[in-house]
Amino acid sequence: ILKAVTAALKEYPSLNSELDEEEGVIRLKNYYNIGIAVATDAGLMVPVVKHVDQKGLLQLADEIQELATKARDRTISREEMQDGTLSITNFGAFGGEYATPIINYPETAILGIGELDERAVAEDCAVRAAPTMPLSVSIDHRVVDGAEAAQFTNEVMDRLESPELLLL
């Protein structure tokens, strides 16, 4: 999912930004540091996978595992939880379908992932069961409008439905 999100952020860079209220400017980020929400005994923690666009899938998987373990063990450093440009939360891991995730300040957006499950899907005037995974995005409307957020989410969905697009 990190690669799909990063590809979508490249298409919709306003979601990879920060609003500097003091200076009254929006700062677009040219790097992709994705926060991953991790449920721990001490509450939710959001370690940040840095420079996602520069890493391969196996390296990302290892890094996510390492950061999640550190978060759960409470050995994670402050630096490992800073400088995110967008966060992802997976309420689907707990059976959730939809939610309204709260933006991890100073980020502009957060993507929520619902449970992958079979649901009724209408296609060509017929209804069938198909695996679906709902996505929710919360945005700072001072930076991003709803249309762009929907386009970003659709781009993520396209990349997840056609993973070969991640190779382009």
C-alpha positions, 0 to 999 in steps of 0.5 A, spaced: 500 500 500 505 504 501 507 504 494 500 505 491 500 511 496 506 514 494 504 514 486 498 517 488 501 522 492 506 524 486 499 525 482 496 529 487 502 533 491 497 537 495 496 531 499 503 531 501 504 538 504 504 542 510 500 548 512 504 553 515 499 557 519 504 562 521 507 564 514 500 563 511 503 558 506 502 551 503 509 547 503 509 541 498 514 536 500 518 533 495 519 526 499 515 521 501 515 519 509 509 515 510 506 514 517 503 507 519 498 507 525 500 502 530 495 499 536 499 498 542 498 497 549 499 504 550 495 507 545 496 509 538 503 510 535 505 512 528 512 510 526 514 513 520 517 510 514 522 515 511 523 516 503 518 510 501 519 512 494 527 510 494 525 503 497 523 496 494 517 492 497 522 487 501 525 493 504 519 496 506 516 490 509 522 489 513 522 496 516 514 496 517 515 490 521 521 493 525 518 500 526 511 496 529 515 492 533 519 498 536 512 501 537 509 495 541 515 494 545 515 502 547 523 502 544 521 507 538 525 513 538 522 520 537 525 521 531 522 514 528 515 518 529 517 524 526 517 528 519 511 524 516 508 527 510 501 523 510 499 517 515 495 510 514 491 507 519 488 500 518 482 500 522 480 494 517 485 489 521 480 490 527 474 488 523 472 496 521 469 497 514 469 505 514 472 510 519 473 518 519 481 518 521 484 524 524 489 527 521 496 527 524 498 534 525 502 537 521 500 533 515 494 534 510 491 528 510 490 521 512 488 514 509 484 509 512 483 502 510 477 498 511 477 490 512 478 486 506 472 482 505 467 480 500 461 484 499 455 485 494 458 488 487 454 491 481 457 490 475 454 489 468 447 489 471 448 483 475 450 483 483 456 478 485 460 477 491 467 480 490 473 482 495 473 489 496 477 494 501 474 500 503 478 506 503 477 513 507 481 519 507 481 525 511 483 532 509 485 539 511 480 543 507 484 549 508 489 545 503 485 540 499 478 540 496 474 534 496 474 533 489 482 532 489 481 528 495 477 523 491 481 523 485 487 521 490 483 515 493 481 513 486 488 513 484 490 509 490 485 504 488 487 503 481 494 502 483 491 497 488 487 493 483 492 493 478 499 492 482 503 492 475 502 500 475 507 500 481 512 498 476 511 504 471 
